Amino acid sequence: MKACVVIPTKNGGSLFEQVLAETLSQVTDFAFEVLVIDSGSMDQTVELAKRAKVSILSVPPAEFQHGATRNFAISQTNAQYIAFLTQDALPANKSWLKNLISKMDIDSRIAGAFGRHRAYPKCDPFTADELERLFNHLGSMEPVQAIEDELRYASDVGYRQHLHFFSNNNSCVRRSVWEKIPFPSVNFAEDQAWAQMVVEAGYAKIYADDAVVFHSHTFNTVETFRRAFDESKAMKELFGYSLVPSRSSILKNSLHQLKIDRQLVVSRDLIRLAPSSVLKRPFRVLAKQLGSFAGERAQSFGRAQHLLSLDAAKRRVGQGKATLK
């Protein structure tokens, strides 16, 4: 089998039905299969997969992990290439899979490919703009990415970040490389952690600008904080990055983002076309910075809480002994 498309699911809802239908209707000159790996859906997700007659695997919700679950799915197929979608990543056209796989065939040292994300039409305009700017930037660079300068890789954080950027919302991995370097068993950013390992092992990755999916989220203020917390915590633990190194950075980064946003508001007349989004934007920008600041320090907070708990326990023991006397 040339390719297998793996889709992890849990309560995928009506959007998953579209994702599955569009995936099965891909036009290719090679055979491919679709594998759904579900972790405890209570809606119609599994039934939809059964009706579509695709392969289905199940993992208990408590055992789901982004890296380990994907490794398990790959182990159940013998495909040369394994493409990944998420249940809310909708292929934008019938050539998504062909375009993704064709990039892998360019060079055997290419370990993985990832494609463009496009915002859904009803997505918040600021989120849509961020996605567009990110992937336009990637599209302007050399698509094949590998460590060409060891000294720069060791000293330049931006260069390292570029080389390990990868997204399993829309990706493909080479089975022969995965057999040597599987996804790490982590709860967040398994894709970027894997990309870092493969480029450091001498492989390359490639950006497929024409392998497009619709994938975006409009988070409210609380969700924005939580997402930023999880992301920055993972970036700190996995790569040692500090996105918000100080309290003053919270304000500095927020003002920088709002300056960019102001240009978007003016150029697209968002005061008239999306007034609610404009009003909510400053709160979400601040929530992202606060979440990142807290997430980077989560481990320190955890240690401090643990020490406080131990100290409180010792005091209780001491008080108990004094009472017994």
Protein Blocks (a to p, Z undefined) as FASTA:
>chain_A
ZZdcddddehkbjmlmmmmmmmmmpccfbdcddddddehiablmlmmmmmnopacddddf
klgcfklmmmmmmmmpcbfbdcdddfklccfbfklmmmmmmmmmmpmklmbdcddddddf
klcfklmmmmmmmmmmmmmpcfbacdfblklmmmmmklmmmmmgccfkbccddfklmmmm
ccdddfehklmmmmmmmmmnopacdddfklccdddddddfklmmmmmmmmmmmmmmmnop
afblbfklmmmmmmmmmmmmmmmmmmnommmmmmmlmmmmmmmmmmmmmmmmmmmmmmmm
mmmmmmmmmmmmmmmmmmmmmmmZZ
